[in-house]
């Protein structure tokens, strides 16, 4: 089985090293095509106004000066020419990709691009608390078995990617694996931190404050809060069928 690895934290990210360990549990045919620099929050963006440059570290390891989407696109259409990957793994992201994070996440978007190109794709993220060490061993310990189960079961990989988040607990404290829908945070959790630079010009940092109320239990946010691994299938087709039917009646 040929596996392509990518991420949004960059070619030198510790999470990519963890992902290599995970992939080696599954195959010895591993390719890496990851961003040259960190691309967190890049979403499903393409580089259209600057040239893409590729740095070859070895015959199966490449860095692209571009977004995670660029990386997967170049990997499947230019770098890997003899045989397409059987699986794409993206991550392991430093921090969770939960709720509305999936719309911003470069980690999820690398898997999204792989799905659009017809390759089964999985995004993996290790949740963490601010100021605490990242518990990479949790993803490293549990991911191979989950991935094997997903491959054995199969899914509609031309329209669906799988998003996996590992909780911020030690691997032996994980409470289980839960298949849950995407959750949604409170809008009031957003922080816009305005500051002034040395030239007295304003600049801003975006972030999130802890939510006032715990998230719903039956979603990815709730599963992670309970110490479980959250597995969420995400689909490319974002059409809302119920509203579509209502609009057809209204506008016919």
Backbone as JSON, one array per atom type, in Angstrom:
{
  "sequence": "XXXXXXXXXXXXXXXXXXXXXXXXXXXXXXXXXXXXXXXXXXXXXXXXXXXXXXXXXXXXXXXXXXXXXXXXXXXXXXXXXXXXXXXXXXXXXXXXXXXXXXXXXXXXXXXXXXXXXXXXXXXXXXXXXXXXXXXXXXXXXXXXXXXXXXXXXXXXXXXXXXXXXXXXXXXXXXXXXXXXXXXXXXXXXXXXXXXXXXXXXXXXXXXXXXXXXXXXXXXXXXXXXXXXXXXXXXXXXXXXXXXXXXXXXXXX",
  "N": [[0.84, -1.19, 0.0], [0.62, 2.13, -0.94], [1.31, 5.18, 0.63], [0.61, 8.57, 0.96], [1.84, 11.32, 2.71], [0.94, 14.39, 4.24], [0.54, 17.77, 5.5], [-0.38, 20.72, 7.47], [1.26, 22.07, 9.12], [3.84, 22.18, 8.29], [6.94, 21.02, 6.76], [8.9, 20.41, 8.66], [7.57, 19.89, 11.0], [6.83, 18.52, 14.23], [4.56, 16.9, 14.4], [4.38, 15.76, 11.87], [6.5, 14.0, 11.9], [5.5, 12.22, 13.78], [3.37, 11.27, 12.31], [4.72, 9.89, 10.32], [5.71, 7.7, 11.79], [3.3, 6.48, 12.43], [2.4, 5.81, 9.85], [4.36, 3.99, 9.08], [3.63, 1.76, 10.48], [1.76, 0.72, 8.87], [2.66, 0.47, 6.24], [5.54, 0.28, 4.03], [5.92, 1.83, 1.89], [6.11, 4.9, 1.58], [5.41, 8.25, 0.98], [6.23, 11.71, 1.2], [4.87, 14.86, 0.95], [4.84, 18.01, 1.76], [4.02, 21.31, 3.07], [6.5, 23.89, 2.72], [6.64, 25.83, 4.68], [4.83, 26.72, 7.7], [1.3, 26.44, 7.38], [-1.05, 26.82, 8.74], [-4.53, 27.35, 9.08], [-4.9, 27.87, 6.42], [-6.92, 26.77, 4.99], [-8.83, 25.51, 2.21], [-7.17, 26.54, 0.13], [-5.54, 27.73, -2.86], [-2.36, 28.4, -4.41], [-2.13, 30.95, -6.52], [-1.04, 33.28, -7.48], [1.64, 33.37, -7.17], [4.72, 31.66, -7.96], [4.98, 28.08, -7.65], [7.35, 26.35, -5.79], [9.48, 23.58, -5.5], [11.18, 21.64, -3.14], [13.4, 19.04, -3.04], [14.0, 16.66, -0.71], [14.64, 13.98, -0.54], [14.24, 10.94, -2.49], [11.61, 10.38, -1.95], [10.6, 12.4, -0.42], [9.38, 15.61, -0.21], [9.18, 19.18, -0.21], [6.87, 21.77, -0.64], [6.62, 25.09, -1.62], [4.01, 26.36, -0.74], [0.46, 25.91, -0.26], [-1.34, 23.41, 1.77], [-3.23, 22.24, 0.03], [-2.04, 22.78, -2.45], [0.16, 21.09, -2.16], [-0.87, 18.43, -2.14], [-2.1, 18.4, -4.62], [0.11, 18.81, -6.34], [1.61, 16.57, -5.65], [0.03, 14.39, -6.57], [-0.31, 14.95, -9.23], [2.13, 15.58, -10.33], [4.56, 14.94, -8.88], [4.46, 12.22, -7.94], [4.5, 9.84, -10.16], [4.49, 7.23, -11.16], [2.76, 5.43, -9.82], [-0.28, 5.93, -8.28], [-1.05, 7.08, -4.93], [-2.49, 4.88, -2.48], [-3.65, 5.74, -0.22], [-4.14, 8.73, 1.62], [-2.74, 10.51, 4.26], [-3.13, 13.13, 6.47], [-1.55, 15.38, 8.6], [0.19, 14.83, 11.69], [-1.92, 17.12, 13.11], [-0.97, 19.88, 15.16], [-2.87, 20.47, 17.63], [-6.47, 20.54, 17.87], [-8.88, 19.88, 15.24], [-11.83, 20.74, 15.1], [-15.43, 21.04, 15.06], [-16.3, 24.13, 13.58], [-13.71, 24.52, 12.83], [-12.94, 22.88, 10.75], [-13.48, 24.14, 8.37], [-11.57, 26.04, 8.12], [-9.19, 24.7, 8.3], [-6.02, 23.69, 7.19], [-5.03, 21.14, 7.41], [-7.31, 19.45, 7.27], [-8.07, 20.25, 4.74], [-6.05, 19.3, 3.04], [-6.65, 16.59, 3.08], [-9.19, 16.82, 2.0], [-8.62, 17.68, -0.62], [-7.3, 15.41, -1.55], [-9.46, 13.62, -1.48], [-11.12, 14.77, -3.44], [-9.58, 14.17, -5.62], [-9.88, 11.5, -5.77], [-8.67, 9.71, -3.97], [-8.63, 7.72, -1.07], [-8.79, 9.47, 1.97], [-7.55, 10.78, 5.03], [-7.72, 12.92, 7.8], [-5.77, 13.86, 10.59], [-5.58, 14.92, 13.95], [-4.08, 16.15, 16.92], [-5.4, 17.01, 19.86], [-4.88, 19.67, 22.24], [-4.08, 21.39, 25.29], [-3.68, 24.82, 25.99], [-0.43, 25.81, 26.8], [0.31, 23.35, 27.77], [2.26, 20.31, 27.35], [2.25, 18.69, 24.16], [0.49, 15.74, 23.67], [1.64, 13.64, 21.91], [1.96, 10.9, 21.83], [-0.52, 9.78, 22.16], [-1.97, 9.98, 19.72], [-0.11, 8.57, 18.17], [-0.21, 6.03, 19.32], [-2.89, 5.15, 19.04], [-3.76, 5.66, 16.4], [-2.86, 3.85, 14.21], [-4.42, 1.43, 14.49], [-7.05, 2.41, 14.26], [-7.0, 3.45, 11.67], [-6.5, 1.12, 10.19], [-8.94, -0.23, 10.66], [-10.71, 1.53, 9.41], [-9.87, 1.33, 6.74], [-10.42, -1.36, 6.25], [-13.2, -1.39, 6.58], [-14.05, 0.56, 4.75], [-15.23, 3.4, 2.8], [-17.2, 5.95, 1.16], [-15.03, 7.15, -0.64], [-14.71, 8.99, -2.66], [-16.31, 11.1, -2.19], [-16.24, 11.57, 0.48], [-14.25, 12.39, 3.27], [-12.32, 11.38, 6.14], [-12.23, 12.65, 9.35], [-10.19, 12.73, 12.09], [-9.83, 13.24, 15.5], [-7.75, 13.36, 18.31], [-7.92, 13.1, 21.83], [-6.81, 15.34, 24.48], [-5.38, 13.66, 26.38], [-3.45, 11.15, 28.09], [-2.43, 8.18, 26.31], [-3.39, 5.85, 27.49], [-5.54, 6.73, 28.87], [-7.62, 7.28, 27.26], [-11.05, 7.29, 26.55], [-12.48, 5.9, 24.67], [-13.5, 5.23, 21.24], [-15.36, 7.3, 19.25], [-17.82, 7.72, 16.81], [-18.89, 10.58, 15.48], [-20.89, 13.53, 14.7], [-19.9, 16.67, 13.16], [-19.38, 19.37, 15.33], [-20.34, 22.59, 16.76], [-19.12, 25.68, 17.77], [-19.84, 28.29, 20.19], [-20.52, 31.51, 18.96], [-19.68, 33.64, 20.46], [-17.28, 32.93, 21.52], [-15.12, 33.82, 20.12], [-12.14, 35.76, 20.05], [-10.93, 38.99, 19.45], [-8.02, 40.46, 19.52], [-6.79, 43.52, 19.96], [-3.92, 45.41, 19.35], [-1.11, 47.72, 19.67], [1.55, 48.7, 17.61], [5.15, 49.52, 17.45], [5.18, 51.76, 15.89], [2.88, 52.97, 16.48], [0.67, 51.94, 15.18], [-2.29, 50.03, 14.67], [-2.64, 46.48, 15.25], [-3.78, 43.05, 15.0], [-4.72, 40.07, 16.79], [-6.24, 36.93, 16.36], [-8.27, 34.68, 18.23], [-9.57, 32.13, 20.5], [-11.65, 32.12, 23.37], [-12.25, 30.15, 26.34], [-15.29, 28.28, 26.22], [-18.44, 29.31, 27.6], [-20.4, 27.47, 28.25], [-20.49, 23.87, 28.34], [-19.86, 21.92, 25.36], [-22.27, 20.28, 23.19], [-22.84, 16.86, 23.9], [-23.02, 14.89, 21.93], [-21.3, 15.27, 19.68], [-18.28, 16.14, 17.82], [-16.82, 17.98, 19.4], [-17.87, 17.5, 21.96], [-17.22, 14.79, 22.35], [-14.4, 14.84, 22.43], [-14.03, 16.42, 24.69], [-14.9, 14.62, 26.59], [-12.83, 12.87, 26.66], [-12.59, 11.05, 24.6], [-11.72, 9.58, 21.4], [-12.5, 11.29, 18.5], [-14.18, 10.55, 15.6], [-15.05, 11.67, 12.51], [-16.94, 11.65, 9.62], [-16.66, 13.64, 6.77], [-18.24, 15.39, 4.14], [-17.78, 16.25, 0.66], [-19.81, 17.31, -0.94], [-21.75, 19.91, -0.19], [-24.38, 20.54, -0.35], [-27.53, 21.37, 0.95], [-30.04, 19.31, 1.29], [-32.73, 19.31, 2.22], [-33.43, 22.04, 2.38], [-33.07, 22.64, -0.29], [-35.2, 21.27, -1.53], [-37.36, 22.69, -0.45], [-36.89, 25.21, -1.54], [-37.1, 24.65, -4.23], [-39.86, 24.22, -4.48], [-40.79, 26.74, -3.71], [-39.72, 28.42, -5.66], [-40.44, 27.44, -8.09]],
  "CA": [[0.0, 0.0, 0.0], [1.38, 3.39, -1.02], [0.69, 6.21, 1.45], [1.11, 9.94, 0.86], [1.69, 12.11, 3.92], [1.04, 15.84, 4.12], [0.07, 18.45, 6.71], [-0.36, 22.17, 7.3], [2.23, 22.63, 10.06], [5.12, 22.32, 7.62], [7.77, 19.84, 6.55], [9.71, 20.13, 9.85], [6.71, 19.84, 12.18], [6.9, 17.25, 14.98], [3.42, 16.06, 14.08], [4.66, 15.0, 10.65], [7.34, 12.89, 12.33], [4.59, 11.25, 14.4], [2.6, 10.66, 11.22], [5.59, 8.9, 9.67], [5.71, 6.51, 12.64], [1.99, 5.85, 12.24], [2.35, 5.24, 8.5], [5.25, 2.83, 9.0], [2.9, 0.62, 11.02], [0.82, 0.28, 7.84], [3.3, 0.26, 4.94], [6.9, 0.8, 3.88], [5.92, 2.66, 0.68], [5.63, 6.16, 2.14], [5.85, 9.49, 0.33], [5.92, 12.92, 1.96], [4.84, 16.13, 0.22], [4.28, 18.9, 2.77], [4.4, 22.71, 2.87], [7.81, 24.32, 3.19], [6.43, 26.61, 5.89], [3.54, 26.47, 8.32], [0.16, 26.95, 6.63], [-2.25, 26.67, 9.56], [-5.59, 28.28, 8.73], [-4.92, 28.15, 4.98], [-8.14, 26.24, 4.39], [-8.68, 24.82, 0.91], [-6.71, 27.59, -0.77], [-4.51, 27.44, -3.86], [-1.44, 29.48, -4.71], [-2.39, 31.3, -7.92], [-0.37, 34.52, -7.88], [3.08, 33.19, -6.97], [5.13, 30.35, -8.46], [5.21, 27.0, -6.7], [8.71, 25.83, -5.84], [9.57, 22.28, -4.83], [12.5, 21.25, -2.64], [13.47, 17.58, -2.9], [14.88, 16.21, 0.35], [15.05, 12.64, -0.94], [13.41, 10.5, -3.62], [10.21, 10.27, -1.54], [10.27, 13.47, 0.52], [9.4, 16.88, -0.91], [8.51, 20.33, 0.38], [6.32, 22.69, -1.62], [6.39, 26.44, -1.09], [2.61, 26.62, -1.06], [-0.54, 25.48, 0.72], [-1.57, 21.96, 1.78], [-3.91, 21.87, -1.2], [-0.99, 22.76, -3.48], [1.02, 19.92, -1.94], [-1.55, 17.21, -2.6], [-2.3, 18.55, -6.06], [1.4, 18.57, -7.0], [2.01, 15.18, -5.4], [-0.72, 13.43, -7.38], [-0.28, 15.29, -10.65], [3.47, 15.87, -10.85], [5.68, 14.31, -8.18], [4.31, 10.76, -7.94], [4.04, 9.62, -11.53], [4.42, 5.82, -11.57], [1.62, 4.76, -9.2], [-0.95, 6.84, -7.36], [-1.19, 6.57, -3.55], [-3.71, 4.18, -2.09], [-4.17, 6.4, 0.97], [-3.51, 9.99, 2.02], [-2.87, 10.87, 5.67], [-2.76, 14.53, 6.67], [-1.37, 15.69, 10.02], [-0.8, 14.99, 12.75], [-1.94, 18.54, 13.41], [-0.73, 20.32, 16.54], [-4.12, 21.09, 18.03], [-7.63, 19.91, 17.29], [-9.65, 20.43, 14.14], [-13.16, 20.37, 15.55], [-16.45, 22.03, 14.78], [-16.1, 24.96, 12.4], [-12.29, 24.5, 12.46], [-12.7, 22.12, 9.52], [-13.57, 25.02, 7.22], [-10.32, 26.82, 8.06], [-8.04, 23.84, 8.52], [-5.21, 23.16, 6.09], [-4.92, 19.68, 7.6], [-8.51, 18.86, 6.68], [-8.11, 20.58, 3.31], [-5.18, 18.37, 2.31], [-7.46, 15.37, 2.9], [-10.28, 17.18, 1.09], [-8.09, 17.67, -1.99], [-7.09, 14.01, -1.9], [-10.77, 13.05, -1.76], [-11.55, 15.28, -4.73], [-8.79, 13.5, -6.65], [-10.25, 10.1, -5.8], [-7.85, 8.88, -3.1], [-9.11, 7.7, 0.33], [-8.0, 10.47, 2.7], [-7.85, 10.89, 6.46], [-7.05, 14.0, 8.53], [-5.54, 13.49, 11.99], [-5.19, 16.06, 14.77], [-3.89, 15.88, 18.34], [-5.86, 18.14, 20.66], [-3.94, 20.09, 23.27], [-4.44, 22.54, 26.09], [-2.67, 25.87, 25.9], [0.57, 25.78, 27.85], [0.64, 21.97, 28.16], [2.95, 19.56, 26.31], [1.37, 17.95, 23.24], [0.54, 14.3, 23.95], [1.75, 12.98, 20.6], [1.89, 9.44, 21.97], [-1.91, 9.34, 22.07], [-2.22, 9.75, 18.3], [0.79, 7.52, 17.68], [-0.63, 4.73, 19.84], [-4.23, 4.72, 18.62], [-4.07, 5.89, 14.99], [-2.74, 2.72, 13.28], [-5.55, 0.51, 14.58], [-8.24, 3.06, 13.71], [-6.84, 3.52, 10.22], [-6.72, -0.24, 9.65], [-10.37, -0.51, 10.7], [-11.35, 2.34, 8.38], [-9.55, 0.74, 5.44], [-11.14, -2.62, 6.15], [-14.62, -1.09, 6.43], [-14.23, 1.33, 3.52], [-16.21, 4.49, 2.79], [-17.34, 6.61, -0.14], [-13.85, 8.01, -0.6], [-14.74, 10.03, -3.7], [-17.11, 12.22, -1.71], [-16.15, 11.67, 1.93], [-12.98, 12.22, 3.96], [-12.5, 11.07, 7.55], [-11.53, 13.58, 10.23], [-9.97, 12.09, 13.38], [-9.23, 14.07, 16.53], [-7.33, 12.63, 19.5], [-8.1, 13.98, 22.99], [-5.63, 15.77, 25.23], [-5.16, 12.76, 27.51], [-2.48, 10.11, 27.77], [-3.04, 7.15, 25.46], [-4.09, 4.84, 28.29], [-6.68, 7.37, 29.51], [-8.66, 7.49, 26.26], [-12.27, 6.61, 27.0], [-13.07, 5.12, 23.6], [-13.55, 5.82, 19.9], [-16.75, 7.65, 18.98], [-18.14, 8.28, 15.49], [-19.76, 11.69, 15.86], [-20.97, 14.6, 13.71], [-19.2, 17.93, 13.39], [-20.07, 20.26, 16.25], [-20.29, 24.02, 16.46], [-18.86, 26.48, 18.95], [-20.57, 29.54, 20.35], [-19.87, 32.62, 18.26], [-19.11, 34.56, 21.45], [-15.97, 32.46, 21.98], [-14.07, 34.48, 19.34], [-11.43, 36.9, 20.63], [-10.15, 39.85, 18.57], [-7.11, 41.16, 20.44], [-6.22, 44.69, 19.28], [-2.7, 45.92, 19.98], [-0.46, 48.83, 18.97], [2.96, 48.4, 17.39], [6.09, 50.58, 17.82], [4.87, 52.95, 15.1], [1.55, 53.37, 16.92], [-0.33, 51.44, 14.26], [-2.96, 48.87, 15.27], [-2.61, 45.15, 14.64], [-4.77, 42.22, 15.66], [-4.59, 38.62, 16.9], [-7.5, 36.22, 16.51], [-8.19, 33.5, 19.08], [-10.82, 31.7, 21.12], [-11.69, 31.98, 24.81], [-13.03, 28.97, 26.75], [-16.73, 28.49, 26.11], [-19.13, 29.44, 28.88], [-21.14, 26.23, 28.5], [-19.87, 22.73, 27.67], [-20.48, 21.62, 24.07], [-23.16, 19.12, 23.14], [-22.08, 15.61, 24.07], [-23.09, 14.02, 20.75], [-20.58, 15.85, 18.53], [-16.83, 15.99, 17.97], [-16.37, 18.78, 20.55], [-18.26, 16.81, 23.18], [-16.45, 13.55, 22.48], [-13.05, 15.19, 22.85], [-14.13, 16.89, 26.08], [-15.09, 13.43, 27.42], [-11.63, 12.04, 26.59], [-12.7, 10.03, 23.55], [-11.25, 9.89, 20.05], [-13.63, 11.67, 17.68], [-14.07, 10.2, 14.18], [-16.14, 12.36, 11.84], [-16.9, 11.68, 8.16], [-17.02, 14.94, 6.19], [-18.51, 15.21, 2.72], [-17.49, 17.37, -0.23], [-21.08, 17.89, -1.37], [-22.31, 20.66, 0.93], [-25.77, 20.86, -0.65], [-28.51, 21.05, 1.99], [-31.12, 18.74, 0.48], [-34.05, 19.71, 2.69], [-33.67, 23.41, 1.93], [-33.16, 22.6, -1.75], [-36.57, 20.87, -1.87], [-38.24, 23.8, -0.12], [-36.67, 26.28, -2.49], [-37.66, 24.21, -5.52], [-41.3, 24.47, -4.42], [-41.03, 28.17, -3.63], [-39.25, 29.15, -6.85], [-40.89, 26.8, -9.34]],
  "C": [[0.88, 1.24, 0.0], [0.62, 4.47, -0.27], [1.39, 7.54, 1.22], [0.82, 10.67, 2.16], [1.8, 13.6, 3.6], [0.55, 16.45, 5.43], [-0.1, 19.93, 6.41], [0.63, 22.84, 8.24], [3.63, 22.74, 9.47], [5.97, 21.06, 7.64], [8.58, 19.46, 7.79], [8.88, 19.95, 11.12], [6.84, 18.5, 12.91], [5.73, 16.32, 14.69], [3.6, 15.24, 12.82], [5.58, 13.82, 10.96], [6.5, 11.8, 13.0], [3.8, 10.53, 13.32], [3.43, 9.63, 10.47], [5.63, 7.61, 10.48], [4.4, 5.74, 12.49], [1.94, 5.13, 10.89], [3.23, 4.0, 8.38], [4.62, 1.58, 9.62], [2.0, -0.01, 9.96], [1.5, -0.1, 6.54], [4.75, 0.72, 4.99], [7.03, 1.64, 2.6], [5.29, 4.0, 1.05], [6.25, 7.33, 1.39], [5.41, 10.67, 1.19], [5.97, 14.12, 1.02], [4.1, 17.11, 1.13], [4.72, 20.33, 2.5], [5.8, 23.01, 3.42], [7.71, 25.05, 4.52], [5.04, 26.33, 6.45], [2.42, 27.17, 7.56], [-1.14, 26.79, 7.42], [-3.27, 27.75, 9.2], [-5.68, 28.58, 7.25], [-6.19, 27.68, 4.32], [-7.84, 25.54, 3.07], [-8.25, 25.82, -0.16], [-5.62, 27.09, -1.7], [-3.59, 28.64, -4.0], [-1.55, 29.79, -6.2], [-1.59, 32.5, -8.4], [1.14, 34.5, -7.61], [3.47, 31.82, -7.53], [5.26, 29.34, -7.33], [6.63, 26.49, -6.88], [8.78, 24.57, -4.99], [11.01, 22.03, -4.41], [12.48, 19.75, -2.39], [14.49, 17.22, -1.82], [15.45, 14.83, 0.05], [14.1, 12.19, -2.04], [11.94, 10.34, -3.25], [9.8, 11.35, -0.55], [10.47, 14.82, -0.16], [8.7, 17.95, -0.09], [8.08, 21.26, -0.75], [6.13, 24.05, -0.96], [4.98, 26.86, -1.5], [1.73, 26.06, 0.04], [-0.64, 23.96, 0.76], [-2.28, 21.46, 0.54], [-2.93, 21.79, -2.36], [-0.17, 21.47, -3.38], [0.39, 18.65, -2.48], [-1.75, 17.25, -4.11], [-1.0, 18.26, -6.81], [1.85, 17.14, -6.82], [1.34, 14.23, -6.38], [-0.63, 13.71, -8.87], [1.12, 15.52, -11.23], [4.56, 15.04, -10.2], [5.62, 12.79, -8.25], [3.69, 10.36, -9.27], [3.84, 8.15, -11.89], [3.18, 5.1, -11.05], [1.01, 5.69, -8.17], [-1.02, 6.24, -5.95], [-2.52, 5.84, -3.36], [-4.4, 4.87, -0.92], [-3.42, 7.7, 1.19], [-3.8, 10.22, 3.49], [-2.36, 12.29, 5.83], [-2.68, 14.82, 8.17], [0.02, 15.26, 10.49], [-0.77, 16.45, 13.19], [-1.68, 18.81, 14.88], [-1.93, 21.14, 16.99], [-5.29, 20.47, 17.29], [-8.16, 20.62, 16.06], [-11.09, 19.96, 14.32], [-14.16, 21.44, 15.16], [-16.16, 22.8, 13.51], [-14.63, 25.07, 12.0], [-12.08, 23.84, 11.1], [-12.78, 23.01, 8.29], [-12.32, 25.86, 7.04], [-9.08, 25.93, 7.92], [-7.32, 23.44, 7.23], [-5.04, 21.66, 6.18], [-6.1, 18.98, 6.96], [-8.53, 19.09, 5.17], [-7.18, 19.72, 2.48], [-5.93, 17.06, 2.05], [-8.62, 15.63, 1.96], [-9.81, 17.14, -0.36], [-7.84, 16.24, -2.45], [-8.39, 13.32, -2.25], [-11.27, 13.5, -3.13], [-10.81, 14.61, -5.88], [-8.96, 11.98, -6.61], [-9.45, 9.16, -4.93], [-8.45, 8.88, -1.69], [-8.21, 8.56, 1.21], [-8.5, 10.64, 4.12], [-7.05, 12.05, 7.04], [-6.93, 13.6, 9.99], [-5.02, 14.7, 12.76], [-5.1, 15.63, 16.23], [-4.3, 17.12, 19.13], [-4.87, 18.43, 21.78], [-4.53, 21.24, 24.05], [-3.31, 23.56, 26.03], [-1.72, 25.81, 27.1], [0.97, 24.39, 28.3], [1.4, 21.28, 27.03], [1.95, 18.8, 25.44], [1.56, 16.46, 23.48], [0.55, 13.52, 22.65], [1.58, 11.47, 20.71], [0.46, 8.92, 21.87], [-2.28, 9.06, 20.62], [-1.37, 8.59, 17.78], [0.31, 6.14, 18.11], [-1.92, 4.24, 19.2], [-4.47, 4.8, 17.11], [-3.94, 4.65, 14.1], [-3.94, 1.78, 13.31], [-6.81, 1.11, 13.99], [-8.17, 3.11, 12.19], [-7.04, 2.16, 9.58], [-8.21, -0.57, 9.61], [-11.11, 0.28, 9.61], [-11.1, 1.76, 6.99], [-10.34, -0.54, 5.22], [-12.63, -2.39, 5.9], [-14.91, -0.4, 5.11], [-15.27, 2.43, 3.69], [-16.24, 5.1, 1.39], [-16.23, 7.63, -0.3], [-13.79, 9.04, -1.72], [-15.58, 11.23, -3.29], [-16.92, 12.48, -0.22], [-14.7, 11.51, 2.39], [-13.28, 11.95, 5.42], [-11.62, 11.99, 8.38], [-11.43, 12.95, 11.61], [-9.28, 13.08, 14.32], [-8.95, 13.23, 17.77], [-7.38, 13.56, 20.71], [-6.78, 14.3, 23.68], [-5.53, 14.98, 26.54], [-4.1, 11.75, 27.11], [-3.18, 8.93, 27.1], [-3.82, 6.11, 26.25], [-5.27, 5.43, 29.06], [-7.81, 7.67, 28.51], [-9.89, 6.66, 26.62], [-12.95, 5.79, 25.91], [-12.93, 5.83, 22.26], [-15.01, 6.07, 19.57], [-16.87, 8.24, 17.57], [-19.23, 9.32, 15.71], [-19.82, 12.73, 14.74], [-20.1, 15.79, 14.11], [-20.02, 18.81, 14.32], [-19.96, 21.72, 15.83], [-20.1, 24.79, 17.76], [-19.79, 27.69, 19.02], [-19.8, 30.67, 19.66], [-19.19, 33.57, 19.22], [-17.73, 34.13, 21.92], [-14.82, 33.14, 21.23], [-13.48, 35.66, 20.09], [-10.74, 37.66, 19.5], [-9.31, 40.75, 19.47], [-6.41, 42.29, 19.67], [-5.01, 45.2, 20.06], [-2.12, 47.05, 19.13], [1.02, 48.52, 18.83], [3.83, 49.62, 17.71], [5.87, 51.87, 17.03], [3.46, 53.48, 15.39], [0.47, 53.04, 15.91], [-0.98, 50.2, 14.85], [-2.68, 47.58, 14.5], [-3.46, 44.24, 15.51], [-4.34, 40.76, 15.69], [-5.98, 38.03, 17.07], [-7.3, 34.99, 17.39], [-9.55, 33.14, 19.63], [-10.65, 31.65, 22.64], [-12.45, 30.7, 25.16], [-14.52, 29.27, 26.69], [-17.39, 28.5, 27.48], [-19.86, 28.16, 29.26], [-20.44, 25.08, 27.79], [-20.58, 22.44, 26.35], [-21.43, 20.43, 24.19], [-22.34, 17.84, 23.18], [-21.99, 14.81, 22.78], [-22.48, 14.68, 19.51], [-19.09, 15.73, 18.79], [-16.3, 16.77, 19.17], [-16.68, 18.08, 21.87], [-17.48, 15.54, 23.42], [-15.04, 13.83, 22.99], [-13.05, 15.65, 24.31], [-14.26, 15.72, 27.04], [-13.89, 12.48, 27.36], [-11.66, 10.96, 25.55], [-12.05, 10.52, 22.26], [-12.46, 10.15, 19.19], [-13.34, 11.37, 16.21], [-15.28, 10.77, 13.47], [-15.98, 12.28, 10.32], [-17.41, 13.02, 7.65], [-17.19, 14.77, 4.69], [-18.19, 16.46, 1.92], [-18.77, 18.09, -0.62], [-21.76, 18.57, -0.18], [-23.76, 21.08, 0.7], [-26.69, 20.46, 0.5], [-29.8, 20.61, 1.3], [-32.5, 19.21, 0.91], [-34.39, 21.11, 2.23], [-33.82, 23.47, 0.42], [-34.59, 22.25, -2.18], [-37.55, 22.0, -1.59], [-38.12, 24.94, -1.12], [-37.2, 25.93, -3.88], [-39.15, 24.5, -5.57], [-41.59, 25.97, -4.46], [-40.73, 28.89, -4.93], [-39.69, 28.52, -8.15], [-41.96, 27.62, -10.01]]
}
